[in-house]
Amino acid sequence: MGPLGRRDLVLLGGGHSHVEVLRVFGQLARQRLQRNSSSRQGLETPLEGKPVRKSGGAAGDGWGEQSEDGSGGGASAGHHLTLISRGRFTPYSGMLPGWASGFYSYSDCHIDLQRLASYAGARLVLAEATGIDTLARTVSFGGDDSKTVAAQPPVPYDVLSIDIGITPGSAVVPGADEHATPVKPIDRFVRQYEKLLERYRAAAAAAAPPGTQASGGAGRDAQGPRPVPLLQVCVVGGGAGGVELAAAVRYRLEEERRRGGWSMERASVAVSLLCRGALLPGHPPHVRRLVRQLLIQRGVEVRSGDAVTEVRSRELLLYSGERVPYDECLWCTEASPAPWLSQTGLPTDPEGFLCINEKLQSEGGPSEVFAAGDVATCSSNPRPKAGVFAVRQGPPLAQNLRSFLDGEPIRPFVPQVTVSASRAVQECRTGELNPLTAAVAENGQVPERTIQPAGALAALRTRGKSGCWAGF
Ligand SMILES: Cc1cc2nc3c(=O)[nH]c(=O)nc-3n(C[C@H](O)[C@H](O)[C@H](O)COP(=O)(O)OP(=O)(O)OC[C@H]3O[C@@H](n4cnc5c(N)ncnc54)[C@H](O)[C@@H]3O)c2cc1C
């Protein structure tokens, strides 16, 4: 612990939960500023009793205010706050398919962590962490062969919170790491996707200069023989991310073709979605059917129930023995945590995710280590790996980090509940005591419910028969 009880809070990773933590800290800091403004005229930052200067953040819009010693007022007055992130911009991944479709710009769906850190009074360290020493209480960077070793010394912490997300598990399929483009880390995916679009534009412009053929209309494929695709894109992974991405890629490339005035005969694209099991596992059968129909209507080929066993240069090998050629392979399968986490000694579940308790604290590990988002699994309240859960963990995480820093009790958090269609119907019909009610009784908190579209529909249809639904 630093002098006079000042402590170092380190937020590792700029994921959805930490974005919320920083937002909360920034708001709290501003509230303190407002309360003290009459006696502290002229100071622009909320830090109590500290001189300030403008940090000159890149945004240059007045957010870049920080104390001279870099201590963060938002976490709790007098403590140091540091954010470590691999990149300056962090994506709001729910908008990623919209970006891939061309509906959003890069800046629409990315959060500038430099601005946010300034807002919260945090120091930003731009580096990729590769280790945590829980005895020395440091976060370290770079392996033996990394150039970042000299550039970024270990960052010490008194309290650590980890929100570094996950990456699709490409390592388990031979060749996937080498030849496929994983959808995460998203910053790398964004660069690769932009290259893919450029590649398509260049190839289409060369193959089908405007005016060489009439542009094909919507039903063109169905009427005549399919043109040989100029570009074949394979998306591997039949979860929600893969489904959205495949539809987005198809839409975007078709839009590019139309906008370029390139004929369908010479500049068509083919997009395939491949998954080893059923499409959208965990969703009710009628939802899967509807989604499959929609994908096919929109020109995406769906190959389910056949695993990709090997990725070769420009060719996928399937379990059935079939070979699928591709020009670009996008990898969107089940997620895995960063392998280096297993070296930290922090307790993990069998899949390598950090175990946390309902207070978002390492379960069975040091009490000063917290974790949230996809990288963490709470055995008492397990939820799918999804941004909606990471976001909602942010405010309670902020609260608990502040309390922990100040030596005050920390509180449990009950995440919102995802309700499937079948369960929605069942619970509505029976009015049974469900986990929501139990959680309220136990913790005095009302968890909100995230209801899948089909679940919402079913609940709406049957709601009148029971009064048990709340929170949506
Ligand atoms: C195509 C697609 C669409 C999706 N759509 C939705 C949706 O609509 N709704 C939904 O709920 N979920 C959606 N998801 C899932 C969602 O992306 C994740 O659940 C969410 O991003 C998890 O947030 P997180 O806070 O755990 O981490 P992330 O958002 O992944 O953020 C992790 C951050 O930590 C940084 N980082 C990682 N490693 C390090 C390191 N070693 N050192 C320093 N920094 C590091 C990263 O750069 C990143 O900024 C989608 C996913 C994909 C792939």
The ligand as an ORCA input file, in Angstrom:
! r2SCAN-3c Opt
* xyz 0 1
  C     -19.432    -10.658    -34.062
  C     -19.826    -10.571    -32.620
  C     -21.029    -10.011    -32.276
  C     -21.427     -9.951    -30.951
  N     -22.628     -9.400    -30.650
  C     -23.025     -9.363    -29.370
  C     -24.297     -8.815    -29.041
  O     -25.044     -8.352    -29.895
  N     -24.659     -8.809    -27.731
  C     -23.839     -9.293    -26.758
  O     -24.216     -9.265    -25.591
  N     -22.627     -9.807    -27.040
  C     -22.212     -9.859    -28.321
  N     -20.994    -10.414    -28.615
  C     -20.163    -10.941    -27.513
  C     -19.324     -9.801    -26.945
  O     -18.367     -9.464    -27.903
  C     -18.546    -10.177    -25.706
  O     -19.335    -10.893    -24.835
  C     -18.018     -8.925    -25.012
  O     -17.120     -8.253    -25.851
  C     -17.318     -9.275    -23.719
  O     -16.830     -8.114    -23.144
  P     -15.581     -8.133    -22.195
  O     -15.703     -6.932    -21.338
  O     -15.449     -9.423    -21.510
  O     -14.282     -8.031    -23.110
  P     -13.995     -7.374    -24.511
  O     -15.088     -6.533    -24.979
  O     -13.511     -8.455    -25.394
  O     -12.779     -6.403    -24.200
  C     -11.532     -6.850    -23.772
  C     -10.570     -5.686    -23.838
  O      -9.358     -6.024    -23.205
  C      -8.262     -5.744    -24.066
  N      -7.261     -6.764    -23.815
  C      -7.380     -8.072    -24.096
  N      -6.281     -8.724    -23.708
  C      -5.477     -7.801    -23.159
  C      -4.187     -7.852    -22.578
  N      -3.527     -9.008    -22.473
  N      -3.632     -6.721    -22.124
  C      -4.284     -5.548    -22.232
  N      -5.505     -5.444    -22.775
  C      -6.091     -6.554    -23.234
  C      -8.840     -5.805    -25.467
  O      -8.066     -5.054    -26.370
  C     -10.235     -5.250    -25.250
  O     -10.229     -3.849    -25.311
  C     -20.577    -10.464    -29.943
  C     -19.343    -11.015    -30.296
  C     -18.972    -11.070    -31.614
  C     -17.655    -11.687    -31.955
*
